[in-house]
């Protein structure tokens, strides 16, 4: 058994770090992380961490490459500070889409990030809803992948929406959407689409399943530019749904996402706090559910040597 549990946060998501620490009933560890004028990152741990069980809260949020370097340098600092065990808590794992060599002469960046985290000195990783399950296999250290699907499902169960159908944005998202549909005891529909080029443009081809006259709930792992989401919303509208809502674990919301969402017929987008939501993106259409209790329970179970799979309920 490792010694005292210590939770530290980088600059990526201090609100989530505070929420997790409040849930665990302990103060965040003292650490200084800042960037010099030459863009070099400096980290100093301001308390003794020798032989402690350290958890570093740092989603790879925007600016992505800065937050990634902060994480790597923090891990190195804790390793050199003789921490007993270092767990990188990465609620959002960026570069997750680069999980395979699907074109000539392209990298598998997700594997590179996994290698960097290991080399920096992390002993294990705790994350949420990876874009592709095989990313776990890129690591040679233990990876605990939590899911927000139960948190999202509970929210919509409480809404008691009648005549509901869950819609997957594509075949790749079908398993995730099916799990939500089973939790809500409603049917599943799947969008069949084709991606055009590398610029997030998509072309919706058809809908597999009956959606006409129903309330639709679109389920995906993340919303980035909202291009796929808007194509799905348009196709559902063309096929006669009565209302459209959406749910996703990760809200990247980059580029034109907010303009697209605000001007769309989407009634509600329910997301989680794996990524910080800037004030200008906090609108009436967006509802944020906190994963601090889920991550807090996972951290405590890892610390005490208990299973984390029992938290999936």
Residue pairs with C-beta under 8 A, 6 or more apart in sequence:
1 304
1 305
2 51
2 52
2 53
2 84
2 85
2 303
3 51
3 52
3 53
3 84
4 52
4 53
5 24
5 26
5 52
5 53
5 55
5 299
5 300
5 303
6 29
6 49
6 52
6 53
6 54
6 55
7 17
7 20
7 21
7 24
7 26
7 28
7 29
7 54
7 55
7 57
7 299
8 17
8 28
8 29
8 31
8 45
8 54
8 55
8 56
8 57
8 74
8 78
9 16
9 17
9 18
9 28
9 31
9 56
9 57
9 58
10 31
10 33
10 56
10 57
10 58
10 67
10 70
10 71
10 74
11 33
11 34
11 67
11 70
12 57
12 58
12 59
12 60
12 61
12 67
12 70
12 71
12 276
13 57
13 58
13 59
13 61
13 91
13 273
13 275
13 276
15 273
15 276
16 57
16 59
16 91
16 273
16 274
16 276
16 290
16 291
16 292
16 295
17 28
17 57
18 28
19 273
19 290
19 292
20 57
20 292
20 295
20 296
20 299
21 27
21 28
22 292
23 292
23 293
23 296
24 296
24 299
24 300
29 45
29 47
29 49
29 54
30 45
30 46
30 47
31 43
31 44
31 45
31 46
31 74
32 42
32 43
32 44
32 46
33 41
33 42
33 43
33 70
33 73
33 74
34 41
34 42
35 41
35 42
35 66
36 42
41 66
41 69
41 70
41 73
43 70
43 73
43 74
43 76
43 77
44 77
45 77
45 78
45 81
48 81
49 78
49 81
49 82
49 83
50 81
50 82
50 83
50 84
51 82
51 83
51 84
52 83
52 84
53 83
53 84
53 85
53 87
53 303
54 78
54 83
54 84
54 85
54 86
54 87
55 87
55 89
55 126
55 299
55 302
55 303
56 71
56 74
56 75
56 78
56 86
56 87
56 88
56 89
57 89
57 91
57 295
58 67
58 70
58 71
58 74
58 88
58 89
58 90
59 67
59 90
59 91
59 92
59 274
59 275
60 67
60 68
60 71
60 90
60 92
60 93
60 94
60 95
60 113
61 67
61 92
61 94
61 275
61 276
62 252
62 254
64 94
64 95
67 94
68 94
68 113
68 116
71 88
71 90
71 117
71 120
72 116
72 117
72 120
73 120
75 86
75 88
75 117
75 120
75 121
75 122
76 120
76 121
78 86
78 121
79 86
79 120
79 121
85 123
85 124
86 121
86 122
86 123
86 124
87 122
87 123
87 124
87 125
87 126
87 299
87 302
88 117
88 122
88 124
88 125
88 126
89 125
89 126
89 127
89 295
89 299
90 125
90 126
90 127
91 127
91 128
91 274
91 275
91 291
91 295
92 127
92 128
92 222
92 250
92 274
92 275
93 110
93 113
93 127
93 130
93 131
93 135
94 113
95 109
95 110
95 112
95 113
96 110
96 130
96 131
96 132
96 135
97 110
97 131
97 132
98 106
98 107
98 108
98 109
98 110
99 108
99 110
99 111
99 131
99 132
99 134
99 135
99 138
100 108
100 132
100 134
101 107
101 108
110 132
110 135
110 138
111 138
114 135
114 138
114 139
115 138
117 125
117 139
118 139
118 140
118 141
122 141
123 141
123 142
124 141
124 142
124 143
124 144
124 302
125 139
125 141
125 142
125 143
125 144
126 143
126 144
126 146
126 295
126 298
126 299
126 302
127 143
127 144
127 145
127 146
128 145
128 146
128 147
128 148
128 249
128 250
128 272
128 274
128 291
128 294
128 295
129 145
129 146
129 147
129 148
129 149
129 176
129 221
129 249
129 250
129 274
130 136
130 145
131 221
131 222
133 145
136 143
136 145
144 298
144 302
144 308
146 291
146 294
146 295
146 298
146 308
146 311
146 312
147 249
147 312
148 249
148 272
148 274
148 289
148 291
148 294
149 176
149 179
149 180
149 183
149 249
150 183
150 312
150 313
151 272
151 289
151 291
151 294
152 180
152 219
152 247
152 249
152 270
152 272
152 289
153 179
153 180
153 183
153 184
155 247
155 270
155 287
155 289
156 164
156 180
156 184
156 217
156 245
156 247
156 270
157 183
157 184
161 215
161 217
161 245
162 215
163 213
163 214
163 215
163 242
164 184
164 186
164 214
164 215
164 216
164 217
165 181
165 186
165 187
165 188
165 189
165 209
165 210
165 211
165 214
165 215
165 216
165 217
165 241
166 177
166 178
166 180
166 181
166 184
166 186
166 187
166 188
166 189
166 217
166 219
167 177
167 188
167 189
167 190
167 191
167 207
167 209
167 211
167 216
167 217
167 218
167 219
167 232
167 236
168 174
168 176
168 177
168 178
168 188
168 189
168 190
168 191
168 219
168 220
169 177
169 191
169 193
169 218
169 219
169 220
169 228
169 229
169 232
170 190
170 191
170 192
170 193
170 228
171 190
171 192
173 219
173 220
173 221
174 188
174 190
176 219
176 220
176 221
177 188
177 190
177 219
177 220
178 188
180 217
180 219
180 247
181 187
181 188
184 217
187 209
187 210
188 209
189 207
189 208
189 209
189 210
189 211
189 216
190 207
190 208
190 209
191 204
191 206
191 207
191 208
191 231
191 232
191 235
192 204
192 205
192 206
192 207
192 208
193 202
193 203
193 204
193 205
193 228
193 231
194 202
194 203
194 205
195 201
195 202
195 203
196 202
196 203
200 224
200 225
200 227
200 228
201 227
202 227
202 228
202 231
203 231
204 231
204 232
204 234
204 235
207 235
207 236
207 239
211 236
211 239
211 240
211 241
212 239
212 240
212 241
213 240
213 241
213 242
214 241
214 242
215 241
215 242
215 243
215 244
215 245
216 236
216 241
216 243
216 244
216 245
217 245
217 246
217 247
218 229
218 232
218 233
218 236
218 244
218 245
218 246
218 247
219 246
219 247
219 248
220 228
220 229
220 246
220 247
220 248
221 248
221 249
221 250
222 248
222 249
222 250
222 251
222 252
223 229
223 246
223 248
223 250
223 251
223 252
223 253
223 257
223 269
223 271
224 252
224 253
224 254
224 255
224 257
225 254
225 255
225 256
225 257
225 260
226 253
226 256
226 257
226 260
226 261
227 260
229 246
229 260
229 261
229 266
230 260
230 261
230 264
233 244
233 246
233 264
233 265
233 266
236 244
237 244
237 265
243 267
244 265
244 266
244 267
245 266
245 267
245 268
245 269
245 270
246 266
246 268
246 269
246 270
247 269
247 270
247 271
248 269
248 270
248 271
249 271
249 272
249 274
250 271
250 272
250 274
250 275
251 269
251 271
251 272
251 274
251 275
251 277
251 281
251 286
251 288
252 275
253 261
253 277
253 281
258 280
258 281
258 283
261 269
261 283
261 285
261 286
262 283
262 285
266 285
267 285
268 285
268 286
268 287
269 285
269 286
269 287
270 286
270 287
270 289
271 277
271 286
271 287
271 288
271 289
272 288
272 289
272 290
272 291
273 288
273 289
273 290
273 291
273 292
274 291
277 286
277 288
294 311
297 308
297 311
298 308
298 311
300 306
301 307
301 308
301 310
301 311
302 308
